[in-house]
Amino acid sequence: MKKFVLGCDWGTSSFRLRLIDRQTQTVVDRITSDEGISKTFTAWKKTGEAKGVSRDRFFQQHLRKQVLAIAEKTGMSLDGVNMVLSGMASSSIGMDELPYAPVPFPVDGSRAIVKRFDKQPDFPHEILLISGVCSEHDVMRGEETQLIGLLALLDDDHYPVADTVILFPGTHSKHVYIQNHQVVDFQTFMTGEVYNLMAHHSILKDSVSTSQSAGFSEAEQSAFVAGIHDLSSSAILNSLFRVRINQLFNKLSKRENACYLSGILIGSELKALVSRPHWQLMLCSNSNLYELYKLAMEELGLSGRMTTISADYLDRATIAGQLKLVQHQFIQLNQ
């Protein structure tokens, strides 16, 4: 069964487990759910800890159920197939907390911090747990594995990456600076979380509508752009209150006002890149925010140095990163 590896990408609020063919780097089958690290840790605190079950064993029990689900779907026995585990599983609420690897961090994964868990009678899989990366002022877990795979794929496709900022939009957006084949710095922006707080738990909650739609109308895009430009003429805290003014004076519909709010926050995140003209930009599109980020970058004059990475390519990047880390550890064991 060395032909296969189980690749688990375990986020705070999401769980993804893939059965991967190591030679072709293709997914044989997968399981996805909303049973993220946070939910699993809470379950351990409620039930496992009181019964004397260690945290790592509790997490292994959860993983075993998911492995058996894939085994049933594929009709394969997966006993003995090793697992690589990335994301928030190495955090303080994960399976086991590991220290961060510091920057500068080589993008070949050679300085990644990992921990091995041996097979158990009731868990016949060796686990390679991958830690995150830290700078003096920031941390990330999960993105480093995706970055390792992404840059490996780009290198295979003869697309060299130098002096580039890679953007991962999301609840906590990441801007990762790549130089000389290393992560030299990165910044986290709480853009998505602040949007959710403003839209659902602040005085602005009755001024916006966050209902999902297939796309953005012309009026909604115009409201988004207005948010970007209004930010440049006032401080962000003042700009946020303008969302309420838009509703009080019937300037925008609630859906348009939500786009205006997004414009303020995404514009605030991206404006620092304007003053760094010598860096190339790479926008990762594995998020429903991609269209808004692309529009914001056009409005801020950043699109001329922007490359887009597709969602499918990013999905492949996570797999490639996990396999590259497995390969590095195998080489180290045999040195």
Contacts in CASP RR format, 6 or more apart in sequence:
PFRMAT RR
TARGET T0000
AUTHOR 0000-0000-0000
METHOD contacts of the structure
MODEL  1
MKKFVLGCDWGTSSFRLRLIDRQTQTVVDRITSDEGISKTFTAWKKTGEA
KGVSRDRFFQQHLRKQVLAIAEKTGMSLDGVNMVLSGMASSSIGMDELPY
APVPFPVDGSRAIVKRFDKQPDFPHEILLISGVCSEHDVMRGEETQLIGL
LALLDDDHYPVADTVILFPGTHSKHVYIQNHQVVDFQTFMTGEVYNLMAH
HSILKDSVSTSQSAGFSEAEQSAFVAGIHDLSSSAILNSLFRVRINQLFN
KLSKRENACYLSGILIGSELKALVSRPHWQLMLCSNSNLYELYKLAMEEL
GLSGRMTTISADYLDRATIAGQLKLVQHQFIQLNQ
1 78 0 8 1.000
1 79 0 8 1.000
1 80 0 8 1.000
1 81 0 8 1.000
2 22 0 8 1.000
3 21 0 8 1.000
3 22 0 8 1.000
3 23 0 8 1.000
4 19 0 8 1.000
4 20 0 8 1.000
4 21 0 8 1.000
4 22 0 8 1.000
4 28 0 8 1.000
4 78 0 8 1.000
4 81 0 8 1.000
5 20 0 8 1.000
5 22 0 8 1.000
5 81 0 8 1.000
5 82 0 8 1.000
5 83 0 8 1.000
5 84 0 8 1.000
5 322 0 8 1.000
5 323 0 8 1.000
5 326 0 8 1.000
6 17 0 8 1.000
6 18 0 8 1.000
6 19 0 8 1.000
6 20 0 8 1.000
6 67 0 8 1.000
6 70 0 8 1.000
6 78 0 8 1.000
6 81 0 8 1.000
6 82 0 8 1.000
6 83 0 8 1.000
6 84 0 8 1.000
6 125 0 8 1.000
7 17 0 8 1.000
7 18 0 8 1.000
7 19 0 8 1.000
7 20 0 8 1.000
7 83 0 8 1.000
7 84 0 8 1.000
7 85 0 8 1.000
7 86 0 8 1.000
7 319 0 8 1.000
7 322 0 8 1.000
8 15 0 8 1.000
8 16 0 8 1.000
8 17 0 8 1.000
8 18 0 8 1.000
8 63 0 8 1.000
8 83 0 8 1.000
8 84 0 8 1.000
8 85 0 8 1.000
8 86 0 8 1.000
8 89 0 8 1.000
9 16 0 8 1.000
9 18 0 8 1.000
9 86 0 8 1.000
9 87 0 8 1.000
9 142 0 8 1.000
9 145 0 8 1.000
9 318 0 8 1.000
9 322 0 8 1.000
10 16 0 8 1.000
10 36 0 8 1.000
10 37 0 8 1.000
10 85 0 8 1.000
10 86 0 8 1.000
10 87 0 8 1.000
10 88 0 8 1.000
10 89 0 8 1.000
10 94 0 8 1.000
11 36 0 8 1.000
11 37 0 8 1.000
11 87 0 8 1.000
11 88 0 8 1.000
11 89 0 8 1.000
11 142 0 8 1.000
12 36 0 8 1.000
12 37 0 8 1.000
12 38 0 8 1.000
12 88 0 8 1.000
13 34 0 8 1.000
13 36 0 8 1.000
13 38 0 8 1.000
13 39 0 8 1.000
14 32 0 8 1.000
14 33 0 8 1.000
14 34 0 8 1.000
14 36 0 8 1.000
15 31 0 8 1.000
15 32 0 8 1.000
15 33 0 8 1.000
15 34 0 8 1.000
15 35 0 8 1.000
15 36 0 8 1.000
15 66 0 8 1.000
16 30 0 8 1.000
16 31 0 8 1.000
16 32 0 8 1.000
17 30 0 8 1.000
17 31 0 8 1.000
17 32 0 8 1.000
17 63 0 8 1.000
17 66 0 8 1.000
17 67 0 8 1.000
17 70 0 8 1.000
18 27 0 8 1.000
18 28 0 8 1.000
18 29 0 8 1.000
18 30 0 8 1.000
18 319 0 8 1.000
19 27 0 8 1.000
19 28 0 8 1.000
19 29 0 8 1.000
19 30 0 8 1.000
19 70 0 8 1.000
19 74 0 8 1.000
19 76 0 8 1.000
19 78 0 8 1.000
19 81 0 8 1.000
20 26 0 8 1.000
20 27 0 8 1.000
20 28 0 8 1.000
20 319 0 8 1.000
20 322 0 8 1.000
20 323 0 8 1.000
21 27 0 8 1.000
21 28 0 8 1.000
22 323 0 8 1.000
25 316 0 8 1.000
25 319 0 8 1.000
25 320 0 8 1.000
25 323 0 8 1.000
27 319 0 8 1.000
28 74 0 8 1.000
29 70 0 8 1.000
29 73 0 8 1.000
29 74 0 8 1.000
30 70 0 8 1.000
31 66 0 8 1.000
31 69 0 8 1.000
31 70 0 8 1.000
33 66 0 8 1.000
35 62 0 8 1.000
36 88 0 8 1.000
37 87 0 8 1.000
37 88 0 8 1.000
37 89 0 8 1.000
37 91 0 8 1.000
37 93 0 8 1.000
37 94 0 8 1.000
38 93 0 8 1.000
40 58 0 8 1.000
40 59 0 8 1.000
40 62 0 8 1.000
40 94 0 8 1.000
41 55 0 8 1.000
41 93 0 8 1.000
41 94 0 8 1.000
43 58 0 8 1.000
44 53 0 8 1.000
44 55 0 8 1.000
44 58 0 8 1.000
44 59 0 8 1.000
48 58 0 8 1.000
49 55 0 8 1.000
53 61 0 8 1.000
55 94 0 8 1.000
55 95 0 8 1.000
55 96 0 8 1.000
56 95 0 8 1.000
56 96 0 8 1.000
56 117 0 8 1.000
57 120 0 8 1.000
59 89 0 8 1.000
59 94 0 8 1.000
59 95 0 8 1.000
60 95 0 8 1.000
60 117 0 8 1.000
60 120 0 8 1.000
60 123 0 8 1.000
60 127 0 8 1.000
61 122 0 8 1.000
61 123 0 8 1.000
63 83 0 8 1.000
63 85 0 8 1.000
63 123 0 8 1.000
63 125 0 8 1.000
63 127 0 8 1.000
64 122 0 8 1.000
64 123 0 8 1.000
67 78 0 8 1.000
67 81 0 8 1.000
67 83 0 8 1.000
67 125 0 8 1.000
70 78 0 8 1.000
71 77 0 8 1.000
71 78 0 8 1.000
78 125 0 8 1.000
79 124 0 8 1.000
79 125 0 8 1.000
80 119 0 8 1.000
80 124 0 8 1.000
80 125 0 8 1.000
80 126 0 8 1.000
81 125 0 8 1.000
82 125 0 8 1.000
82 126 0 8 1.000
82 127 0 8 1.000
82 128 0 8 1.000
82 326 0 8 1.000
83 125 0 8 1.000
83 126 0 8 1.000
83 127 0 8 1.000
83 128 0 8 1.000
84 127 0 8 1.000
84 128 0 8 1.000
84 130 0 8 1.000
84 322 0 8 1.000
84 323 0 8 1.000
84 325 0 8 1.000
84 326 0 8 1.000
85 95 0 8 1.000
85 127 0 8 1.000
85 128 0 8 1.000
85 129 0 8 1.000
85 130 0 8 1.000
86 130 0 8 1.000
86 141 0 8 1.000
86 142 0 8 1.000
86 145 0 8 1.000
86 318 0 8 1.000
86 322 0 8 1.000
86 325 0 8 1.000
87 130 0 8 1.000
87 132 0 8 1.000
87 141 0 8 1.000
87 142 0 8 1.000
87 145 0 8 1.000
88 94 0 8 1.000
88 141 0 8 1.000
88 142 0 8 1.000
89 95 0 8 1.000
89 96 0 8 1.000
89 129 0 8 1.000
90 96 0 8 1.000
90 97 0 8 1.000
90 98 0 8 1.000
90 115 0 8 1.000
90 129 0 8 1.000
90 130 0 8 1.000
90 131 0 8 1.000
90 132 0 8 1.000
90 141 0 8 1.000
91 97 0 8 1.000
91 141 0 8 1.000
95 129 0 8 1.000
96 115 0 8 1.000
96 117 0 8 1.000
96 129 0 8 1.000
98 113 0 8 1.000
98 114 0 8 1.000
98 115 0 8 1.000
98 129 0 8 1.000
98 131 0 8 1.000
98 132 0 8 1.000
99 113 0 8 1.000
99 131 0 8 1.000
100 113 0 8 1.000
100 131 0 8 1.000
100 132 0 8 1.000
100 133 0 8 1.000
100 134 0 8 1.000
100 139 0 8 1.000
100 141 0 8 1.000
101 111 0 8 1.000
101 112 0 8 1.000
101 113 0 8 1.000
101 131 0 8 1.000
101 132 0 8 1.000
101 133 0 8 1.000
101 134 0 8 1.000
101 144 0 8 1.000
102 133 0 8 1.000
102 134 0 8 1.000
102 135 0 8 1.000
103 133 0 8 1.000
103 134 0 8 1.000
103 135 0 8 1.000
103 182 0 8 1.000
103 183 0 8 1.000
103 184 0 8 1.000
103 185 0 8 1.000
103 186 0 8 1.000
104 180 0 8 1.000
104 182 0 8 1.000
104 183 0 8 1.000
104 184 0 8 1.000
105 111 0 8 1.000
105 112 0 8 1.000
105 133 0 8 1.000
105 144 0 8 1.000
105 182 0 8 1.000
105 183 0 8 1.000
106 181 0 8 1.000
106 182 0 8 1.000
107 147 0 8 1.000
107 148 0 8 1.000
107 151 0 8 1.000
107 178 0 8 1.000
107 181 0 8 1.000
107 182 0 8 1.000
107 183 0 8 1.000
108 148 0 8 1.000
108 152 0 8 1.000
108 181 0 8 1.000
108 324 0 8 1.000
108 328 0 8 1.000
109 144 0 8 1.000
109 148 0 8 1.000
109 324 0 8 1.000
109 325 0 8 1.000
109 328 0 8 1.000
110 328 0 8 1.000
112 130 0 8 1.000
112 131 0 8 1.000
112 132 0 8 1.000
112 144 0 8 1.000
112 148 0 8 1.000
112 325 0 8 1.000
112 328 0 8 1.000
113 130 0 8 1.000
113 131 0 8 1.000
113 132 0 8 1.000
114 128 0 8 1.000
114 129 0 8 1.000
114 130 0 8 1.000
114 131 0 8 1.000
114 325 0 8 1.000
114 329 0 8 1.000
115 128 0 8 1.000
115 129 0 8 1.000
115 131 0 8 1.000
116 126 0 8 1.000
116 127 0 8 1.000
116 128 0 8 1.000
116 129 0 8 1.000
116 329 0 8 1.000
117 126 0 8 1.000
117 127 0 8 1.000
117 129 0 8 1.000
118 126 0 8 1.000
119 125 0 8 1.000
119 126 0 8 1.000
128 325 0 8 1.000
128 326 0 8 1.000
128 329 0 8 1.000
130 142 0 8 1.000
130 144 0 8 1.000
130 145 0 8 1.000
130 322 0 8 1.000
130 325 0 8 1.000
131 141 0 8 1.000
132 139 0 8 1.000
132 140 0 8 1.000
132 141 0 8 1.000
132 142 0 8 1.000
132 144 0 8 1.000
133 139 0 8 1.000
133 140 0 8 1.000
133 141 0 8 1.000
133 144 0 8 1.000
133 183 0 8 1.000
133 186 0 8 1.000
134 140 0 8 1.000
135 185 0 8 1.000
135 186 0 8 1.000
138 186 0 8 1.000
138 187 0 8 1.000
138 188 0 8 1.000
139 188 0 8 1.000
140 174 0 8 1.000
140 176 0 8 1.000
140 186 0 8 1.000
140 188 0 8 1.000
143 168 0 8 1.000
143 174 0 8 1.000
143 176 0 8 1.000
144 183 0 8 1.000
145 318 0 8 1.000
145 321 0 8 1.000
145 322 0 8 1.000
145 325 0 8 1.000
146 168 0 8 1.000
146 314 0 8 1.000
146 317 0 8 1.000
146 318 0 8 1.000
146 321 0 8 1.000
147 166 0 8 1.000
147 176 0 8 1.000
147 178 0 8 1.000
147 183 0 8 1.000
147 317 0 8 1.000
148 320 0 8 1.000
148 321 0 8 1.000
148 324 0 8 1.000
148 325 0 8 1.000
149 317 0 8 1.000
149 318 0 8 1.000
149 319 0 8 1.000
149 320 0 8 1.000
149 321 0 8 1.000
149 324 0 8 1.000
150 166 0 8 1.000
150 309 0 8 1.000
150 313 0 8 1.000
150 314 0 8 1.000
150 317 0 8 1.000
150 320 0 8 1.000
150 321 0 8 1.000
151 161 0 8 1.000
151 178 0 8 1.000
151 181 0 8 1.000
152 320 0 8 1.000
152 321 0 8 1.000
152 324 0 8 1.000
153 313 0 8 1.000
153 316 0 8 1.000
153 317 0 8 1.000
153 320 0 8 1.000
154 160 0 8 1.000
154 161 0 8 1.000
155 161 0 8 1.000
161 178 0 8 1.000
161 280 0 8 1.000
161 282 0 8 1.000
162 178 0 8 1.000
162 179 0 8 1.000
162 180 0 8 1.000
162 280 0 8 1.000
163 178 0 8 1.000
163 179 0 8 1.000
163 278 0 8 1.000
163 279 0 8 1.000
163 280 0 8 1.000
164 177 0 8 1.000
164 178 0 8 1.000
164 179 0 8 1.000
164 279 0 8 1.000
164 280 0 8 1.000
164 281 0 8 1.000
164 282 0 8 1.000
165 175 0 8 1.000
165 176 0 8 1.000
165 177 0 8 1.000
165 178 0 8 1.000
165 273 0 8 1.000
165 276 0 8 1.000
165 279 0 8 1.000
165 280 0 8 1.000
165 281 0 8 1.000
165 282 0 8 1.000
166 174 0 8 1.000
166 175 0 8 1.000
166 176 0 8 1.000
166 178 0 8 1.000
166 282 0 8 1.000
166 284 0 8 1.000
166 309 0 8 1.000
167 173 0 8 1.000
167 174 0 8 1.000
167 175 0 8 1.000
167 176 0 8 1.000
167 281 0 8 1.000
167 282 0 8 1.000
167 283 0 8 1.000
167 284 0 8 1.000
167 293 0 8 1.000
168 174 0 8 1.000
168 175 0 8 1.000
168 176 0 8 1.000
168 284 0 8 1.000
168 286 0 8 1.000
168 287 0 8 1.000
169 191 0 8 1.000
169 283 0 8 1.000
169 284 0 8 1.000
169 287 0 8 1.000
169 289 0 8 1.000
169 290 0 8 1.000
169 293 0 8 1.000
170 191 0 8 1.000
170 192 0 8 1.000
170 287 0 8 1.000
170 289 0 8 1.000
171 190 0 8 1.000
171 191 0 8 1.000
171 192 0 8 1.000
171 193 0 8 1.000
171 196 0 8 1.000
172 188 0 8 1.000
172 189 0 8 1.000
172 190 0 8 1.000
172 191 0 8 1.000
172 192 0 8 1.000
172 193 0 8 1.000
173 188 0 8 1.000
173 189 0 8 1.000
173 191 0 8 1.000
173 192 0 8 1.000
173 269 0 8 1.000
174 186 0 8 1.000
174 187 0 8 1.000
174 188 0 8 1.000
174 189 0 8 1.000
175 186 0 8 1.000
175 187 0 8 1.000
175 189 0 8 1.000
175 273 0 8 1.000
176 183 0 8 1.000
176 185 0 8 1.000
176 186 0 8 1.000
177 183 0 8 1.000
177 184 0 8 1.000
177 185 0 8 1.000
177 186 0 8 1.000
177 279 0 8 1.000
178 184 0 8 1.000
189 269 0 8 1.000
191 265 0 8 1.000
191 266 0 8 1.000
191 268 0 8 1.000
191 269 0 8 1.000
192 265 0 8 1.000
194 265 0 8 1.000
195 261 0 8 1.000
195 262 0 8 1.000
195 265 0 8 1.000
198 204 0 8 1.000
198 205 0 8 1.000
198 208 0 8 1.000
198 240 0 8 1.000
198 243 0 8 1.000
198 261 0 8 1.000
198 265 0 8 1.000
199 205 0 8 1.000
199 208 0 8 1.000
199 210 0 8 1.000
199 258 0 8 1.000
199 261 0 8 1.000
200 210 0 8 1.000
203 244 0 8 1.000
204 240 0 8 1.000
204 243 0 8 1.000
204 244 0 8 1.000
204 261 0 8 1.000
206 247 0 8 1.000
207 243 0 8 1.000
207 244 0 8 1.000
207 246 0 8 1.000
207 247 0 8 1.000
207 248 0 8 1.000
207 254 0 8 1.000
207 257 0 8 1.000
208 243 0 8 1.000
208 247 0 8 1.000
208 254 0 8 1.000
208 255 0 8 1.000
208 257 0 8 1.000
208 258 0 8 1.000
208 261 0 8 1.000
209 253 0 8 1.000
209 254 0 8 1.000
209 255 0 8 1.000
209 257 0 8 1.000
209 258 0 8 1.000
210 258 0 8 1.000
211 255 0 8 1.000
213 255 0 8 1.000
215 291 0 8 1.000
216 224 0 8 1.000
216 259 0 8 1.000
216 291 0 8 1.000
216 292 0 8 1.000
219 253 0 8 1.000
219 256 0 8 1.000
220 255 0 8 1.000
220 256 0 8 1.000
220 259 0 8 1.000
221 259 0 8 1.000
221 295 0 8 1.000
222 256 0 8 1.000
223 252 0 8 1.000
223 256 0 8 1.000
223 257 0 8 1.000
223 259 0 8 1.000
223 260 0 8 1.000
224 259 0 8 1.000
224 260 0 8 1.000
224 262 0 8 1.000
224 263 0 8 1.000
224 292 0 8 1.000
224 295 0 8 1.000
224 296 0 8 1.000
225 263 0 8 1.000
225 295 0 8 1.000
225 299 0 8 1.000
226 260 0 8 1.000
226 263 0 8 1.000
227 239 0 8 1.000
227 260 0 8 1.000
227 261 0 8 1.000
227 263 0 8 1.000
227 264 0 8 1.000
227 267 0 8 1.000
228 263 0 8 1.000
228 264 0 8 1.000
228 266 0 8 1.000
228 267 0 8 1.000
228 296 0 8 1.000
228 299 0 8 1.000
228 300 0 8 1.000
229 299 0 8 1.000
230 239 0 8 1.000
230 242 0 8 1.000
230 260 0 8 1.000
230 264 0 8 1.000
231 239 0 8 1.000
231 263 0 8 1.000
231 264 0 8 1.000
231 267 0 8 1.000
231 268 0 8 1.000
231 271 0 8 1.000
232 271 0 8 1.000
234 242 0 8 1.000
236 264 0 8 1.000
236 268 0 8 1.000
239 264 0 8 1.000
240 261 0 8 1.000
240 264 0 8 1.000
242 260 0 8 1.000
243 257 0 8 1.000
243 260 0 8 1.000
243 261 0 8 1.000
243 264 0 8 1.000
245 251 0 8 1.000
246 252 0 8 1.000
246 257 0 8 1.000
246 260 0 8 1.000
247 254 0 8 1.000
247 257 0 8 1.000
252 260 0 8 1.000
259 292 0 8 1.000
262 292 0 8 1.000
263 292 0 8 1.000
263 296 0 8 1.000
266 289 0 8 1.000
266 292 0 8 1.000
266 293 0 8 1.000
266 296 0 8 1.000
267 296 0 8 1.000
267 300 0 8 1.000
270 293 0 8 1.000
270 296 0 8 1.000
270 297 0 8 1.000
270 300 0 8 1.000
270 302 0 8 1.000
271 300 0 8 1.000
273 279 0 8 1.000
273 281 0 8 1.000
273 300 0 8 1.000
273 302 0 8 1.000
274 300 0 8 1.000
274 301 0 8 1.000
274 302 0 8 1.000
277 305 0 8 1.000
279 305 0 8 1.000
280 305 0 8 1.000
280 306 0 8 1.000
280 307 0 8 1.000
281 297 0 8 1.000
281 302 0 8 1.000
281 305 0 8 1.000
281 306 0 8 1.000
281 307 0 8 1.000
282 306 0 8 1.000
282 307 0 8 1.000
282 308 0 8 1.000
282 309 0 8 1.000
283 290 0 8 1.000
283 293 0 8 1.000
283 294 0 8 1.000
283 297 0 8 1.000
283 306 0 8 1.000
283 307 0 8 1.000
283 308 0 8 1.000
283 309 0 8 1.000
284 309 0 8 1.000
284 314 0 8 1.000
285 308 0 8 1.000
285 309 0 8 1.000
285 310 0 8 1.000
285 311 0 8 1.000
285 314 0 8 1.000
286 311 0 8 1.000
286 314 0 8 1.000
286 315 0 8 1.000
287 293 0 8 1.000
290 308 0 8 1.000
294 303 0 8 1.000
294 306 0 8 1.000
294 308 0 8 1.000
297 303 0 8 1.000
297 306 0 8 1.000
309 317 0 8 1.000
END
